[in-house]
Structure formats: C-alpha cells, structure tokens
Amino acid sequence: MAASEKDRPVRVYADGIYDLFHFGHARSLEQAKKSFPNTYLLVGCCNDEVTHKYKGKTVMTEAERYESLRHCKWVDEVIPDAPWVINQEFLDNHKIDYVAHDSLPYADASGAANDVYEFVKAVGKFKETKRTEGISTSDIIMRIVKDYNQYVLRNLDRGYSRKELGVSYVKEKRLMVNRRLKKLQEKVKEQQEKVGEKIQTVAKTAAGMHRNEWVENADRWVAGFLEMFEEGCHKMGTAIRDRIQERLRGQQSRDASYFLQNGKEVSDDDEEYYYYDGSDEEYDEEYYDESDSANNEKDEKKNNEKDEKKKDEKDEKK
C-alpha cells in the first residue's frame, strides 16, 4: 500500500479564470505540470456567475473557457465551477497534494482583502509559479480598447452589421470617412518618402560619379586641354602671319600704282624690300631703295665740287 502511494503521480491543482486563454496561461500550467517528475495536473476554472461577481465581466463564456483549457497539452483534468476560495474539503474531495499559483495575493470572497491562497500557504501545500511578463488578459483587452475604431472597421469589412457591433449610423459613416482620409495621408506620406529617397539616391550617385569620373579621366582631360591650347595657339599664330603677309602685299600694290601714275616703270632696281622676322608680334618695316642711294651719291658729289670751286675763288682773291 505504501509502495503504491509512493509510485502514484503527485496531484497538483491550479485554478484561475483563463479568459482569452493565451501563452502566459499555458506557461504557468507548464510550470505546475513540471513541479514534480510525475505530476497529474488538475485545473479549476470559475464559472461566469462567480467570476462576474468577484472579478468582472469576461470576454469568453464559461463553456468557452473550459474548452480552451481542455486543449492545453499540460492539463490532465479540468474542474468546472471551481470555488473562488480553496478549503480543506475541496482538497480532500479531489485528493489534491499541492496548489500551484503565482505568489501575488488575491482577495477572497469576503472582500476583506485576504489572500485566497492563505490557507494552502499556511499548511505548506503551495507551489509558486512565475508569471510571464508582457502578456495578460487585461493587456489584450487594453489593446482592443485602444484600437477600438480599427477593430470596428475590420469587422464591418468582414460583413458584420453596425447593429451587431453596437455602432450608430453616424459613427459608422464617420469611421469610414476617417479611414479614407487616413489612407490618403499614408499615400501622400509614402510618395513623399519615395521622392526623398530618389533625390538622395540621385545626389549620392551624381556626387560619386563626379568624383570617380574626375579621378579616372583626369589625365585624359588634361591632355585634351593641352592639345586644344596648342591647337588654339597654332591657329592664332597662323592668323597673325596671314594678316602680316596680306599687309605686305597691299603695300607692294600701292607702290606699284604710284610708279605707274608718275610714268615710271617698275623694275628690279625699283623693287622694295621688306624685312620680316617671322614672329607673331607686331612687325617693324625696314625700307631700302637702290635708286635713292645712287641719287644721294650724285647730289653729294655735286655739292663737293661746288665747295671746291668756292674755295678756289677765295684763294684767287687773296
């Protein structure tokens, strides 16, 4: 008999409301199930009447909450209509060895703010479990309340009537208009972001291309510039030289016309010589005429003869 008692599973009891059953509930039941190597987990769930009286309205009905617990893999047995406060009689009736729950105190039915688990803690049959932070039924309800309008629109889109949702005609139309405005604002914002991204992309690309293009083509650009500069200098020099030659040809034409008008023929002796050094700067003309040189010599000889004649006359007088 003692051997059979030793080998039997440890019967652990966990209770709660389990409204909107979530993974936080499942984790607490997993901890209770793993309290001992061999555990039989019983889970008590309070009915709607007791829950609404001591805790408040639930989203799910008692039947829905019971069924949710039956589909949790850690649960071996569900006890419906569980009491709000546990006593020795309840423990004996279900052969409960330990009660598993988190350590936070819960007010009992008397409203005296006493802990409903005070009794099992006192007799040493309490096994503490840890709550999962960030998830609770109250948190889920707060999310729904916070985004109430979105959930109303969501269900209207799914075919629910405004009467089923408890929404007036005016509120329904206002929600529809607000949704259209919100979608329009989102589209405008999206387009603004796209335009901004394109502008940044173009600016970065242009800057990168400009920098890379300069680095890659610097030698080619410099060589091209020098080539263009050299070509320009050559063209300018050619233009200056052509202009000088044109002026020379014009001067020769004018001199030829002068000789013809005075009845003189243009001969090789009358040809004028011009000196050009070939530079692109302004030139100096040097003029030389052989006929003028001969005439100057004749004039000088006559002058000398006159001077000698005068000298001889003076000597005779003396």
Steps between C-alpha positions, in 0.01 A plus 500: 500500500778739592682405179193578287460837674863577431475412132179693430520837323509814710164671458555873447212743475505837317203731465403822331261675261698437180309754295645550150731205566854599397858372520548661844231266633659205319842572648366516856329163447821359356687603816232334714518185290879486536502561876570130554635225276161326504215750518129480438378855436147599590385845387199669659311776316238724660164537333354824363291579807787485745744671264267791417431547870860514624707595198281649231357425159685253282535495123459124471220300656568232761447224242753660267751536780458137608549381143814709457656331801415153373709569190811592698747211491616553860151454647392152609159592640276810503281568804207727403326730750812524711465689830641849544658407833661159557433311823599164647180334390571584136855368533377175651226446244745521211796345682712805432858490628611852400351821366701685235466871434706815487580660835292818455216517755141481375208636700253245633120506476459689826655816352734528798800499263617167639702272275290213361812281517574587858372165621713278272805718563449450873481119474805482270319384187569801278728478192595836353501558125632804313290735294597574138579868467341698218192288452173480690129504427479861617780597259319339207176680587689829525636449150149445366363805680789714381442407135124469533417695182734287291343180626151638430602577141668161473179321595284726282721399207449136594124527475387588852221757519532817703215376723691181579798715594291747699598791276267786399446604138683831553801330661518245222513772231752704699727198534478436126593859414786503749636179354498644147679812623756291683569290190542817296745640756696174494522510120619860505759419765614195305543705183692767692733236640553349155578840350739574786675167452533559125644847556756362745586214266547735205708740708724223631533344156581834337757582767657156474504508120647850496777403739576169330476653153754769590743248648470263206509763223730766649795409277286487189338835577834669568648357178193615308527848645868528407425375150221754459727776639780408259259488208358839598848653520586358159182643347567837656858506370384402153239776500759763605744385231232507232403851605859624478548348156174656384619844615831450319324411179279809535802725548667361189183559297483864613866563407451349154203725440706802603776430247250443219325828572835694477600343168763275648532135436537259776833333464711277706699807605183665629389197692450551870620259757328431826644319791281261704644298784221239493375574852129536593551837667459841335768546240726795405537582133850576368496675161797501254508655145820466281401791265475736795849399608649581157330838487629582845856425387465730191363781713782462745761512217352821353500660842864412545592652158321823589683522829840457327412763236411753770821423680706565186326837439587611852863407451524707174362806669764481764 
